Structure formats: structure tokens, C-alpha cells
Amino acid sequence: MLENIHILYLSILQGITEFLPVSSSGHLILLSKFTNFPDQGLVLDVAVHFGSILAVLMYFSSTIADMVKGVWKSRFIPNTTNESAKLFWLLVVGTLPIIVAGLLLRNYGTEWMRSTKLVGWTILGYGLLLLFADSCSMTVRQIKHMGFFDAILIGLAQCLALIPGTSRSGITITMARFLGLERTEAAKFSMLLSIPAIIGATSLVCWKIVADGNFAEIAQVFDGVVYSYAASVIAIYIVMWWLKKSTFFPFVVYRIALGSFLLLDSYGYLHKWLD
């Protein structure tokens, strides 16, 4: 069982980093690597991610309501003339790749990915890729200009986020920026795309808890969801406000600094210099 303070730290860290392109899963792994806290494991990881999804549902409640109305009016037939219905189907198409990739990865396990060295490389490498995409791409398109091929490309990019340190929001925003989406539009589509992906992962973990009869974790899961939700609401408002007037550059600088630190530490250079 984890201590309450550990769950609080995890939840706040998840909430703050989920919608910033800096990798929430990478930070959750690093918390146990550089503190005395034990690794929280996949169950609590998913729980705090679910709290973030509740925050997305709240923030984009009007958009989601419009999607439901649009799909209902079109009788669940893919419709590109109704913008709200089209957005729904874009999210469906964008989610298909992560379903396939997640099921495949489930057969091989994920523990081998939870290494400081791997997280360091992914945080650094994909941070530089975000810098390139954000500085070299056009900023002329909105979600309403997207086609299904665009959604597939962003969905394929989201699959890379199964590797800790990549950042689900970061890699999907990077692909969206390569496709020319405005920064706020890229962030919005990325957040909406997280809903089916994380709800699916949460459902699988909940099923596993019930199947294993491990009900002792339910109280911890509930606390993680609540704390993460509160932190995520704040993070969403901050990132959307920031992107209306600026770029992703500060997040890239942070990723470069953190990735470099992790690589120096994992390869032993920090210890040599400090000694």
C-alpha cells in the first residue's frame, strides 16, 4: 500500500504534466527513481491519468455535447458537413492505431520500458522534434480543416507515447504542428484524443483489479483520481492560455535540460564529475 503523501505527489505531478508536452508517464517513473517512494505501478499510473481525463471532459464539455448532438443528427453515419460530427469521427479514426498498438504491447509487457536511460532519450529526442515542428511548420489550419488521413497520422504518432518519456500530448501536438494546425487547435485535438485512449486503458486496468480480486487498491485509485483531476484542471487552463500568445519553446527547453540530466546520470557521468 502506498502512503497518502505519495499518492498526492503522484497525482499533482500527473495533473501538471499530462497536458504539458513534457511526458507525464516519464515524470511518474522518475519520482520513484529519485526519491525513497516505491514504484507505484501501472494501476495507480492509469488512475491518475483517468483524473486528467475527467478534467478534459469538464473543460471541453460544450464541445463534447456538440459532438454528441452532431452524431445523433447524422444517425451515426460518418458526416463531414457537420463540424461537430466530423470531429467525433476524426477522434474515432485517430484512436484506432493506439488500440492496435496497445493490444500488441500488452502481450510483451511494459516493465522493460521503465528505465531512466530510455526516459532520458525520449524526453530529449522528442523535445527536439517538437522544437523543429513548432518552429518550421505553418500555423494556418484549424481542426475543421483536418481530414481523416490527418487524424490517422496523429493517431499513429500517439502510439509512440506508449514508450515512457515520449509524452502523449507532446508527440500528438508535434504531428499536428507538422500538419500545420494552430497551436491552440493542436493542443485541443490532442486533449480530446486522450479521452478514448485513457478511458480504454482505465477500463482494462479496472477489469484486471476485479478479476484479481485486488480491491485493497480501490481507495488509493479513488484518491489518485480526485487529486489528479484538481491539478489537471489548473494545467489545462494554463496551457491553453499560454498557447494563445506564445510557443512551445519553454517546454522544449525544459525537456532538453531534464533529458540531458537523466542521460548524464544514467550513463554515470554525473557521479564522475561530482566525485
Secondary structure as the mmCIF struct_conf table of DSSP 4:
data_model
#
loop_
_struct_conf.conf_type_id
_struct_conf.id
_struct_conf.beg_label_comp_id
_struct_conf.beg_label_asym_id
_struct_conf.beg_label_seq_id
_struct_conf.end_label_comp_id
_struct_conf.end_label_asym_id
_struct_conf.end_label_seq_id
HELX_RH_AL_P HELX_RH_AL_P1 ASN A 4 THR A 17
TURN_TY1_P TURN_TY1_P1 GLU A 18 VAL A 22
HELX_RH_AL_P HELX_RH_AL_P2 SER A 24 LYS A 33
BEND BEND1 PHE A 34 PHE A 37
HELX_LH_PP_P HELX_LH_PP_P1 PRO A 38 ASP A 39
HELX_RH_AL_P HELX_RH_AL_P3 GLY A 41 TYR A 59
TURN_TY1_P TURN_TY1_P2 PHE A 60 PHE A 60
HELX_RH_AL_P HELX_RH_AL_P4 SER A 61 LYS A 73
TURN_TY1_P TURN_TY1_P3 SER A 74 PHE A 76
BEND BEND2 ILE A 77 ILE A 77
BEND BEND3 THR A 80 ASN A 82
HELX_RH_AL_P HELX_RH_AL_P5 GLU A 83 ARG A 106
TURN_TY1_P TURN_TY1_P4 ASN A 107 TYR A 108
BEND BEND4 THR A 110 THR A 110
HELX_RH_3T_P HELX_RH_3T_P1 GLU A 111 MET A 113
HELX_RH_AL_P HELX_RH_AL_P6 THR A 116 CYS A 136
BEND BEND5 SER A 137 SER A 137
STRN STRN1 ARG A 141 ARG A 141
HELX_RH_3T_P HELX_RH_3T_P2 ILE A 143 HIS A 145
HELX_RH_AL_P HELX_RH_AL_P7 PHE A 148 CYS A 159
HELX_RH_3T_P HELX_RH_3T_P3 LEU A 160 LEU A 162
BEND BEND6 ILE A 163 ILE A 163
TURN_TY1_P TURN_TY1_P5 PRO A 164 GLY A 165
BEND BEND7 THR A 166 THR A 166
HELX_RH_AL_P HELX_RH_AL_P8 ARG A 168 PHE A 178
TURN_TY1_P TURN_TY1_P6 LEU A 179 GLY A 180
STRN STRN2 LEU A 181 LEU A 181
HELX_RH_AL_P HELX_RH_AL_P9 ARG A 183 ASP A 212
TURN_TY1_P TURN_TY1_P7 GLY A 213 GLY A 213
HELX_RH_3T_P HELX_RH_3T_P4 PHE A 215 GLU A 217
HELX_RH_AL_P HELX_RH_AL_P10 ILE A 218 LEU A 243
TURN_TY1_P TURN_TY1_P8 LYS A 244 LYS A 245
BEND BEND8 PHE A 248 PHE A 248
HELX_RH_AL_P HELX_RH_AL_P11 PHE A 249 SER A 266
TURN_TY1_P TURN_TY1_P9 TYR A 267 GLY A 268
HELX_RH_AL_P HELX_RH_AL_P12 TYR A 269 LEU A 274
#
